[in-house]
Amino acid sequence: MTALDKIASLQSQFSPNGQKIATLVLAQPELVVSLSSQELATAANVSQSSIVKFTQRVGFKGFPAFKMAISEELARHNTIGGNVLNQLPTQPETNNALASSLSKMAQQKANAIIDTTKAIDVDLLKQIASILKSATRIQLIGLGSNALVAHDFNDKLLSLGLPVIHSADPSLQSTIAHTLTEQDVLFILSNNNEHQTLQLASQAAKLHGATIVVITTPDDLPLTSLADLTLLMHCEPSLHRIVNQPFTLHLAAQQTLTDILCLAIQE
């Protein structure tokens, strides 16, 4: 959760002075970056000590750390052409809850894309692209929600003329992996769901000398320990659930990585 998201979620719990500060910061976050703590206190009509207490209340050691976090958050927004929250259409008063969810969901997806893109190792990306271009066969696996991105990635790799094998049937994955050779690649899309099929396929591919490439989260230790090359997604925990399932923020990050990889393959 970003600093501004946290302030918005805690706003009703703040003291009267804290609510004044929260209202000002949420309306004009750029003031945090441009003003000193004393100047911000004057703008909010509170004391400087109230500013310090406010920053600690939202999880920071003091104003400098809070200022840095807001600065980084604004920089992320600027990377995609402005604050996502401010670009969304204004909703009627009766739809405040939905409007709030819309804003937060859009912001989280934007953060997932930006944070994942910023963490990309370009040399690693080029290495993976080179391996895919020279592979005799590429077995592509994406199960559950990951199948959506896997299907799209499969179509793009085929359009680039690459020899992709893709099946949505989990029972076939290990069987196919056992046919791979040292000239082949096993490419897995995961989000740390610990699906046994992925581990069995990886173990089979490893046994036969195939190169294993994985796109997953940093804490997916079972797969990253088996992979030869790993591209990581960086997604904060989702604030929303849809039909009792967590909103799949990882798909935005995942598709960003596969799209960038396709660009690298074309170079």
MOLIN-V975344 format. One record per pair of residues at least 24 apart in sequence whose C-alpha atoms are under 10 Angstrom apart, sorted by the first residue. I is the first residue (numbers start at 1). J is the second residue. Records with the same first field share a line. If there is no record, write none. Layout:
I = J / J
This chain:
1 = 104 / 107 / 108 / 111 / 235 / 236 / 237 / 238 / 239
2 = 69 / 70 / 73 / 107 / 108 / 111 / 236
3 = 55 / 58 / 59 / 60 / 66 / 69 / 70 / 73
4 = 29 / 58 / 69 / 70 / 73 / 74
5 = 104 / 107 / 108
6 = 58 / 59
7 = 54 / 55 / 57 / 58
8 = 100
10 = 57 / 58
14 = 54 / 57 / 58
15 = 50 / 54
16 = 46
17 = 41 / 44 / 45 / 46 / 47 / 50 / 51 / 54
18 = 44 / 46 / 50 / 51 / 53 / 54 / 55 / 57
19 = 44 / 54
20 = 44 / 45 / 46
21 = 45 / 46 / 50 / 51 / 54 / 55
22 = 51 / 54
25 = 70
27 = 86
29 = 67 / 70 / 71 / 73 / 74
30 = 67 / 70 / 71 / 74
31 = 67 / 70 / 71
32 = 63 / 64 / 66 / 67 / 68 / 69 / 70 / 71
33 = 64 / 66 / 67 / 68 / 69 / 70 / 71 / 72 / 74
34 = 67 / 71
35 = 67
36 = 63 / 64 / 67
37 = 62 / 63 / 64 / 67
73 = 111
76 = 110 / 111 / 114 / 115 / 118
77 = 107 / 110 / 111 / 114
79 = 110 / 114
80 = 110 / 111 / 113 / 114
83 = 107 / 110
84 = 108 / 109 / 110 / 111
101 = 239 / 240
104 = 238 / 239 / 240
105 = 238 / 239 / 240 / 247 / 249
106 = 249
108 = 235 / 236 / 237 / 238 / 239 / 249 / 252
109 = 235 / 236 / 238 / 247 / 248 / 249 / 250 / 251 / 252 / 253
110 = 235 / 249 / 252 / 253
111 = 234 / 235 / 236 / 249 / 252 / 253
112 = 233 / 234 / 235 / 236 / 249 / 250 / 251 / 252 / 253 / 254 / 256
113 = 233 / 234 / 235 / 249 / 250 / 251 / 252 / 253 / 254 / 255 / 256 / 257
114 = 234 / 235 / 253 / 256
115 = 233 / 234 / 235 / 236 / 253
116 = 231 / 232 / 233 / 234 / 235 / 250 / 252 / 253 / 254 / 256 / 257
117 = 232 / 233 / 234 / 253 / 256 / 257 / 260
118 = 234
119 = 231 / 232 / 233 / 234
120 = 231 / 232 / 233 / 257 / 260
121 = 231 / 232
122 = 261 / 264
124 = 229 / 230 / 231
125 = 229 / 230 / 231 / 257 / 260 / 261 / 262 / 264 / 265
126 = 261 / 263 / 264 / 265 / 267
127 = 229 / 264 / 265
128 = 211 / 213 / 229 / 230 / 231 / 261 / 264 / 265
129 = 260 / 261 / 262 / 263 / 264 / 265 / 266 / 267
130 = 264 / 265 / 267
131 = 183 / 184 / 185 / 211 / 213 / 265
132 = 157 / 162 / 163 / 164 / 184 / 185 / 186 / 187 / 211 / 213 / 261 / 265
133 = 157 / 160 / 161 / 162 / 163 / 265 / 266
134 = 162 / 163 / 183 / 184 / 185
135 = 162 / 163 / 164 / 181 / 182 / 183 / 184 / 185 / 186 / 210 / 211
136 = 162 / 163 / 164 / 180 / 181 / 182 / 183 / 184 / 185
137 = 162 / 163 / 164 / 165 / 180 / 181 / 183 / 184 / 185 / 186 / 210
138 = 162 / 163 / 164 / 165 / 166 / 177 / 180 / 183 / 184 / 185 / 186 / 187 / 210 / 211 / 212
139 = 163 / 164 / 165 / 166 / 167 / 173 / 176 / 177 / 180 / 184 / 185 / 186 / 187 / 188 / 201 / 205 / 212
140 = 164 / 165 / 166 / 167 / 168 / 173 / 177 / 185 / 186 / 187 / 188 / 189 / 213 / 214
141 = 165 / 166 / 167 / 168 / 169 / 170 / 173 / 186 / 187 / 188 / 189 / 190 / 197 / 198 / 201 / 214
142 = 166 / 167 / 168 / 169 / 170 / 173 / 187 / 188 / 189 / 190 / 191 / 198 / 215
143 = 167 / 168 / 169 / 170 / 188 / 189 / 190 / 191 / 193 / 195 / 197 / 198
144 = 168 / 170 / 190 / 191 / 193 / 195
145 = 189 / 190 / 191 / 248 / 250 / 251
146 = 188 / 189 / 190 / 191 / 193 / 248 / 250 / 251 / 254 / 255
147 = 189 / 190 / 251
148 = 251 / 255
149 = 189 / 251 / 252 / 254 / 255 / 256 / 258 / 259
150 = 187 / 188 / 189 / 190 / 254 / 255 / 258
152 = 255 / 258 / 259
153 = 189 / 255 / 258 / 259 / 261 / 262
154 = 258
156 = 258 / 259 / 262
157 = 258 / 261 / 262 / 265
160 = 262 / 265 / 266
162 = 265
170 = 195 / 196 / 197 / 198 / 201
171 = 197
172 = 197 / 201
173 = 197 / 198 / 200 / 201 / 202 / 204
174 = 198 / 199 / 200 / 201 / 202 / 203 / 204 / 205
175 = 200 / 201 / 204
176 = 201 / 204 / 205
177 = 201 / 202 / 203 / 204 / 205 / 206 / 207 / 208 / 210
178 = 202 / 203 / 204 / 205 / 206 / 207 / 208 / 210
179 = 204 / 205 / 208 / 210
180 = 204 / 205 / 206 / 207 / 208 / 209 / 210 / 211
181 = 205 / 206 / 207 / 208 / 209 / 210 / 211
182 = 206 / 207 / 208 / 209 / 210 / 211
183 = 208 / 209 / 210 / 211
184 = 208 / 209 / 210 / 211 / 212
185 = 209 / 210 / 211 / 212 / 213
186 = 210 / 211 / 212 / 213 / 214 / 227 / 228
187 = 211 / 212 / 213 / 214 / 215 / 227 / 229 / 230
188 = 212 / 213 / 214 / 215 / 216 / 223 / 227 / 230
189 = 213 / 214 / 215 / 216 / 217 / 231 / 251 / 254 / 255 / 258
190 = 214 / 215 / 216 / 217 / 220 / 223 / 233 / 250 / 251 / 254
191 = 215 / 216 / 217 / 218 / 219 / 220 / 232 / 233 / 248 / 250 / 251 / 254
192 = 216 / 217 / 218 / 219 / 220 / 221 / 222 / 223 / 224
193 = 217 / 220
194 = 220 / 221 / 222 / 223
195 = 222 / 223
196 = 222
198 = 222 / 223
199 = 223 / 226
202 = 226 / 227
203 = 227
215 = 253 / 254 / 255 / 257 / 258
216 = 250 / 253 / 254
217 = 250 / 253 / 254
231 = 257 / 258
232 = 257
233 = 257
